[in-house]
């Protein structure tokens, strides 16, 4: 009988992370504030010790948009912390276990990592950092049988844009659904031994966004 593979998925309470968690056959939800470093590390190590951990999906993300000078310091720190620091720390704490189990690390980056991002400079920068981290980690760890993949989704219909002045255009083919990203994760995990897809870009057919109506009371 094939051994079931357990997984840690960050950001599993909503959006892309939630959809990915539903796709995985062995996933147990545990609530943890990712901004509390020690608690996050302790919980991750506890899961690694109590299960056969094979999969780490770094899917937690936050976005702030607008002119760079309009962001406050806390927003910039949160962008760096959630989108880049947390994946790097979790991977650091779990990498030995994942090497032993010849596991798979999947980082959910963004299409913004591959392009210029006016009105999203900081967000694009941290996602580019995550992409660079994943590419270098793959080269570092591949000799141990571990797989590392970075996914670059284009605009996806989640709450990521709730504070932005734009949102997904609602016409068919203008945005991705989080379930489509989850299906891509399953596709990656089903690749045969010895085959790795280091990067995967997923885009809708059309490129359209919609401007949000301004609040008349503002």
C-alpha positions in Angstrom: 0.0 0.0 0.0 1.3 3.4 -0.9 2.0 5.6 2.2 -0.1 8.7 2.4 1.8 11.9 2.3 1.0 14.6 4.9 1.3 18.3 4.1 1.7 21.7 5.7 -0.2 24.4 3.8 0.1 28.0 4.9 -2.7 30.4 4.2 -5.2 27.5 4.3 -8.0 29.5 5.9 -9.0 31.2 2.7 -8.2 31.8 -1.0 -5.6 29.8 -2.8 -4.3 28.1 0.3 -7.8 26.9 1.3 -8.4 25.4 -2.2 -5.0 23.7 -2.2 -5.7 22.2 1.3 -9.0 20.7 0.0 -7.1 19.0 -2.9 -4.7 17.2 -0.6 -5.7 13.8 0.7 -4.2 14.1 4.1 -4.5 17.5 5.6 -5.4 18.5 9.2 -6.1 22.2 9.9 -4.2 23.8 12.8 -4.5 27.6 13.5 -1.3 29.5 13.9 -0.4 33.2 13.6 2.4 33.2 11.1 3.7 36.5 12.6 4.6 34.6 15.8 7.9 33.1 14.7 8.6 30.8 17.6 5.0 29.4 17.8 5.0 28.9 14.0 8.3 27.0 14.1 7.3 24.9 17.1 4.0 23.8 15.5 5.7 23.0 12.2 8.3 20.8 13.9 5.6 19.1 15.9 3.7 18.2 12.7 7.0 17.0 11.2 7.7 14.7 14.1 4.2 13.2 14.4 3.6 12.5 10.7 5.5 11.5 7.5 5.8 15.1 6.2 6.3 15.1 2.4 4.7 18.4 1.2 5.2 22.0 2.2 3.0 24.5 0.4 3.9 28.2 1.1 0.6 29.8 0.0 0.0 32.5 2.6 0.1 35.9 1.1 -0.9 39.5 1.6 -1.1 42.4 -0.8 -1.0 46.2 -0.5 -1.2 48.4 -3.6 -0.9 52.0 -4.6 1.9 54.5 -5.0 4.9 53.3 -3.0 5.1 56.5 -0.9 1.5 56.0 0.2 2.3 52.7 1.9 3.0 52.9 5.6 6.0 51.1 7.3 3.8 48.5 8.9 2.3 47.5 5.5 5.8 47.1 4.0 6.9 45.0 6.9 3.8 42.8 6.7 4.4 42.3 3.0 8.0 41.2 3.6 7.1 39.1 6.6 4.2 37.2 5.1 5.2 36.8 1.5 8.9 36.1 1.9 10.2 35.7 5.5 7.7 33.1 6.6 8.3 30.8 3.6 12.0 31.1 4.1 11.8 30.3 7.8 9.4 27.4 7.5 11.5 25.9 4.7 14.6 26.3 6.9 13.0 24.5 9.8 11.5 21.7 7.8 14.1 21.1 5.0 16.0 18.3 6.8 12.7 16.3 7.3 11.6 16.9 3.7 15.0 15.8 2.4 14.7 12.6 4.4 11.3 11.9 2.9 12.3 13.2 -0.6 9.5 15.7 -0.3 8.1 18.5 -2.4 8.1 22.3 -1.6 5.7 24.4 -3.5 5.9 28.2 -3.3 2.9 30.2 -4.5 4.5 33.4 -5.9 2.8 35.6 -8.4 3.0 36.8 -12.1 4.1 40.1 -10.6 7.5 38.4 -9.8 8.2 38.4 -13.6 7.2 41.9 -14.6 7.3 45.6 -13.6 4.6 46.6 -11.1 3.8 50.3 -10.8 1.3 50.7 -8.0 2.6 47.4 -6.6 6.3 47.9 -6.2 6.7 46.3 -2.8 4.4 43.4 -3.5 6.2 42.6 -6.8 9.6 42.9 -5.0 8.8 40.3 -2.3 7.2 37.9 -4.8 10.3 38.2 -7.0 12.3 37.4 -3.9 10.3 34.3 -3.3 10.8 33.2 -6.9 14.5 33.7 -6.6 14.6 31.7 -3.3 12.7 28.8 -4.9 14.9 28.7 -8.0 18.1 28.7 -5.9 16.7 26.2 -3.4 15.9 23.8 -6.2 19.5 23.8 -7.4 20.7 23.4 -3.9 18.4 20.6 -2.8 17.7 18.6 -6.0 20.6 16.2 -5.5 18.8 15.0 -2.3 15.7 14.0 -4.3 13.7 16.9 -3.1 11.4 18.8 -5.5 11.0 22.5 -5.4 8.4 24.3 -7.6 7.4 28.0 -7.8 3.9 28.8 -9.1 3.2 32.1 -10.7 -0.6 32.7 -10.8 -1.9 35.7 -12.6 -4.9 37.6 -11.2 -7.0 35.2 -9.1 -10.5 35.9 -7.7 -9.6 36.0 -4.0 -9.6 38.6 -1.2 -6.0 39.7 -2.0 -7.3 42.8 -3.8 -9.8 43.8 -1.2 -7.8 47.0 -0.3 -6.9 47.8 -3.9 -8.6 50.3 -6.1 -9.1 47.5 -8.7 -10.4 44.0 -8.9 -10.8 41.2 -11.4 -12.9 41.9 -14.4 -15.9 39.5 -14.1 -16.1 38.5 -17.8 -15.3 34.8 -18.4 -11.6 34.2 -19.1 -10.4 37.4 -17.4 -9.3 35.9 -14.1 -8.3 32.6 -12.4 -10.2 30.7 -9.7 -8.3 29.5 -6.7 -9.5 26.0 -7.5 -7.5 26.1 -10.7 -4.3 26.8 -8.8 -5.2 23.9 -6.5 -5.6 21.6 -9.5 -2.2 22.8 -10.7 -0.7 21.8 -7.4 -2.2 18.3 -7.7 -0.8 18.1 -11.2 2.7 18.9 -9.8 2.4 16.4 -7.1 1.4 13.7 -9.5 4.5 14.0 -11.6 6.6 10.8 -11.7 9.7 10.3 -9.6 12.7 11.9 -11.2 10.6 14.6 -12.9 10.4 18.2 -11.6 8.6 21.2 -12.9 10.6 24.0 -11.2 8.3 26.9 -12.4 4.7 27.0 -13.5 3.0 30.1 -14.7 -0.8 30.2 -14.9 -2.7 33.0 -16.7 -6.3 33.6 -17.8 -7.0 33.9 -21.5 -7.6 37.7 -21.3 -5.9 40.6 -19.5 -8.6 42.8 -18.0 -9.1 44.5 -14.7 -12.0 46.5 -13.3 -11.7 49.7 -11.3 -13.7 49.8 -8.1 -16.3 52.5 -7.7 -15.2 55.2 -5.3 -17.1 55.5 -2.1 -19.2 58.6 -2.3 -18.9 59.2 1.4 -15.1 59.1 1.4 
